[in-house]
Amino acid sequence: MGGTLTTVDLQDLDNAVVGCRRCPRLVAWRESAPLQHRARPEEYWSRPVPGFGPADARIGVIGLAPALHGSNRTGRMFTGDRSGDFLFEALHAVGLASQPHAVSRDDGLTLFGTRIASPVRCAPPENKPTPQERDNCRPWLAQELELLRPTLRAVVVLGAFGWQALLPVLSAACWEVPKPRPVFAHGAEIVLPATDGGAPLTLLGCFHVSPHNTFTGRLTQEMVRDVFRRAIVVADDQE
């Protein structure tokens, strides 16, 4: 994969993710960002973006992929763009983040009991990874969920792409995904029984925090906060 996980902790996984070069199209695109006309006058991360949050997270957040001039620039999920501004405002409001803004990897932001990841770790052209690129990246998310398994109780999925990409990972892990697979919807809540005798996992659907959704009013701050409040309740109930 361009990076191999050799030990079993999240820091090793994150280090391996950052070294991945498996998808030539995505490597070329992410590394071209500093030369594009919209580029910021600063040093770009321009590598795969690892997950962000504590290793004992009870709540997961699954997005789509890094933004070319957002996370691909800063090196931290949902940081440095309008989607991230909207998400972290909501997380802070419900007590899951230490501050309502995220501008760089060293801005002091801390997540509480929450870890953010994505099915695709490199910024794709037009925000549209190919099915092969999604599948190439799938093992990273599978390993991350495996490492989070002891504490993970709820996952908020932002958008239909993340939902569709996550379900096969969960099905191959230790959770039972019903057939036919549940359809994404904002406010959807699906409880997946565990096959390892442990606690179940609850999936919660939320429209993606993209400018298209937030600027049009399809998704409001209160809608996002309600989903995360529900995730907190679910996680608390499973303790």
N, C-alpha and C positions, 0 to 999 in steps of 0.2 A: 504493500500500500504506500510505499514511500516513507513509512514509519511503522515500526512494529512494537506492539505492547508486550513488554517482557515481565512486568510486575503488576500487582493488582491494587493500584490506588489511582485516584483521579488525577493526581499530578503527573504520573507517568503517562496516563492516557492523553492528557492535554498536550504534553510534550510530543507525543507520537502524532497527534492530529496536526500540529503545527508543521511537521515535516512532510506531510503527504503531498505527492505530486502525481497522483494516479490519473487525473483527468486533464489531458493536454489543453483542451479548449478553455477550461476554467483557470488553469495555471496562467495561460497567456492573457486572459481577460483581467484577472485580478492584478497581475503585474503591470498591465498597461494603464491602470487607473491614474498614477501620478502624471502621466503624459497627456491625459484627456483634457478637453477644454473646461470641464467643470471641476477640475482638480483643485484642491486647496493647497496653499503654499506651505506645506509642511511635509514631514517624512511620513510615508504611508506604511502600514503594517504589511499589506499585500501578500498575506499568507492565509492558510485556513484558520478559521476562528474557533478556538476551543470553547467549551461550556464555561459558564460563569455562575458561581454560587458555591455554598458549602457542601462538603461531602456527606453530611448527614441531613440533607434537605428532605422535608416531608412533602413539599409541593414542587412539581416540575412545570416548566413553561416551555412549550415546543413551538417554534416559529417556522419560517420557511428557509431562508438562507441569508447570509450577510448582504447588506447593501454596499454597492461599489464604493461610495464616498461616505459611508457610515461605518459599519463594523469593519469593513475591509481597510478603512483608513485608521481606525482607532485600535483594532485588535481585540475588542470586547463586544460581545453580543448586544445588539440593540443600543449601541452607543454612538452618539454623534449625528443623529438624523431625526427627522420629525416623528417617525414611528417610535423610536426609542423615547423621545420626549414624552409622548402620549402614554406609553407603557409605564415608564418609571414614575410619572405623576400618579398613576393609579396605584401602583405597588406601594408607593410611599403613603398614600392616603389611607390604605388599609393596614399599614404596619409591617409590610414585607420588605421595605427598602429604607435605608437610612436617610435618603434625600430624594427630592423629586426630579433631579436632573442627572444626566450622564453625558459627560463631554470627552473623557479620556480614561485610559486604564489607571491613571494615578490621581483621579479626582476625589478619592476618599469614599466612594459609594460602597456600601455593604448591603448584601441581601440577607434577610433573616429567614432561615428554614426553607429557602427557595433556590432552585438552580435553573438557569436558562440554557437551552441547547437548541439545535436545529437539525433537521434531517440532512441538509446539505451545508457543508462548512466553508465553501468558497462562494464568492459573489458570482452569480451566473449572468450572462448577457440577457437583458430585458427581464431580469428576475425570473427566468424560465430555465431551470436545469432540465436536461434530457432525462428520460427514464434510466438510461445507462449510468449517467452521472449520479442520479439519486441512489441507484443500487450500489454503485461503487462506494458511496459514502455510508451506506446503511450499517456496516459493522461498527463504525465509531459510535453511533447512537445506541446500538445493541449493547456494546460493552459499557457505555456510560450508564444505561439503565440497570444493567447487572450490578454495577458497583453501588448504585443508589438503592438497590432493592431492600436492604435492611430497614430503611426509614421511609422510603417513598410511599405515599398513600393517595395522592391526587395529582393529576396532570391536566393543566389547562392548555388546550391546543388552539393556537391562533390561526384560523383559516383552514379551508378544505384541503389544501395541499399537505400541510403538516399532518392533518388527520389521516389522510389516505396513506401517507408515508409511514406513519407511526404504527398503524394497526398490524401490518405484517411483522414488525419488530416485536411487538407485544405477543403476538400469536406464537412466534418462534421461541419466546422466552418462557416465563412461568405464569402467564395469564391466559385465560380462556376468552377468546374473542368470538362472540356469537356469529352464526351463519344464518342468513346473509349478514355481511358486516354492517354495523350501524352506520347510518348516513350522517354526515356532518350537518350541524345546525347551530346557530347561536343559542346558547342556553341548554344544548343537549347535555345529558348526564347519563353515563353508562357505567355500571359497576361490573368489573371484570374479576371473576373468582380466580384465586391463585391455584396453581397445580402443585405447588411445593409445600402446601400446608400452612403457608403464611397468610398475612392480611391481604384482602383484595385491593385492587387499584381502581379508582374512580376517574374516568375521563370526563372532562368538562369542555364543551365547545364554546369558542368565542370568535366572533369575526376578527379578522386580522387588523392590527392597529396601523394599517397603511393610510397614507394621506387620502387616498381615494375614498376610503370608508369614513375617516374622521372628518374630512372637510365637507363631505356631503351630508353629514349627520346620520348616516346609516349606523355608525357606532359612536356612542357618547361616553364620556368619562364615567357616568353613573352605571352604564351597562357593563363596562369593563370591571369596575369596582365590585359590582354585584357578583360577577362570576368569581372573582378572587375571594370575596367574603364567603361564598359558598365553598370554595376549595379549602379555606381555613377551617370551616365547620366540619367538613368531611375528614380532613387530616386529624383534627382534634378527636373526632368520634372514634377513629381507628387506633388511638393510642392505648 
